[in-house]
Amino acid sequence: MPLLNRFTHLQIIFCFLISNLALNAQTGSFVYGDVLPDAPELSARGSYAVGVRTLDFVNKGQADVLNSKNGIDPIYDRPLKVEVWYPAQLATGAQETVIYNEVMGTAHDSLRPLTPFTFKGRAFRDAAPLTTNGSFPLLVVSHGYVGSRYLMTYLTENLASKGYVVVAIDHTDSTFKDASPFPSTLVNRAKDISFVLNQTVNLGRAGDKNFLEGLVDSENIGIIGYSMGGYGVLNVAGAGYSDGLVGFFSGMSGGSKAIVDLAMSNPDFPKADPRIKAVVAFAPWGMERGIWDAEGLKGLKVPTFLIAGSQDDISGYEKGIKAIFIGAVNADRYLLTYKNARHNVAPNPPPVEALAPGLHIDEYYRYAEPSWDERKINNVNQHFLTAFLGIHLKQKDYSKFLELQENSNEKDWTGFKPRSSTGMELLHARPTP
């Protein structure tokens, strides 16, 4: 065989082997959240075994804005399903393996019909909670529109293994399975987060006689949101919405005024819950649409970690997420930017089913980033959230992992393997005196 042909033949074999290795990593033994060879130091799982359970809450007496007429909202009881990951004690030989039941597609969308699929996680369903180590800080997680409580299992499982009780919400009217008109998401997102936070704290009280009893440290709470979840957690943390949103919402919801309660101009706007010590907002939506103004952002005083893609085409970057970072002058805040990433800086990698021919491309781009390996993003998120939340909720000395040069191309970041911390920027701003 001629040398050139032999070389080409070897190239083909090599490419075939590499593609199969990549496929195996995605579909075989690799589970969402597992570390890649170049994963930064704090991305590895913690020392706790992880249990997982599903709970159903009902928030009674809520405004039914989807059926508002002439500015009058009917009242209904709002159901909310949540998933709870927590430090657990496992019987000898028990394996941290769970199957999550999820769907692709969007309700009421004929081009993207609901398609069930399953994926594996590293937790044990209904495991006994670990009761010998005291209580653990609480994290409440809010997905995007549309999404589900399983959208970020790489992160929820990882944080539970590090000693957190992690509660992810299925926001009614905002999931893949029940996607409904936008006014419900606009008004209910922050209210759902606050309600679930309080319900979980109540379950964790001594004498409540449930698996969370004594497990929840109610004085150390973090809230995490992605996209519309980011929109929600910033409001819960004190960033009141603008009057522009009030007018916009009223115009699209039959005159409902339900969102007035969450506006900064409302003298009774609920200020941040003092139990909330940390906020994480992935690609928070709304700044480009006038959801916040300077006064509203001044209400954010809780330490905040923002994560964005520099090419975000949903929430916007310069006039969107970065403008939130600049405008939140009263918060100690960070902005981690993935250069050339778009909006998907938070979710799990694409499921295998999203690779099937004939599916709408958006099923793949519900999860994937065009310029990044989503598994790499997952590992970096695990690393930085471990540091940020560890500082504010566990009083751990992780400051060296956040005191970095802004541009990751200039010098290897602390905690990253040599040559692995390229393509990112980390900005830090302290509260204005």
CORHU-V203654 format. One record per run of one state. SS is the DSSP state (@ for helix, = for strand, . for the rest). FROM is the first residue (numbers start at 1). TO is the last residue. Records with the same first field share a line. If there is no record, write none. Layout:
SS = FROM-TO + FROM-TO
This chain:
. = 1-2 + 28-40 + 44-48 + 70-71 + 90-97 + 105-114 + 122-123 + 126-127 + 130-135 + 143-146 + 148-152 + 161-163 + 171-174 + 176-181 + 204-215 + 227-227 + 237-240 + 242-242 + 253-257 + 264-275 + 283-286 + 290-293 + 299-303 + 310-316 + 328-332 + 339-351 + 356-360 + 365-373 + 395-398 + 402-406 + 408-423 + 430-433
@ = 3-27 + 41-43 + 153-160 + 182-203 + 228-236 + 243-252 + 258-262 + 287-289 + 294-298 + 317-327 + 352-355 + 361-364 + 374-394 + 399-401
= = 49-69 + 72-89 + 98-104 + 115-121 + 124-125 + 128-129 + 136-142 + 147-147 + 164-170 + 175-175 + 216-226 + 241-241 + 263-263 + 276-282 + 304-309 + 333-338 + 407-407 + 424-429
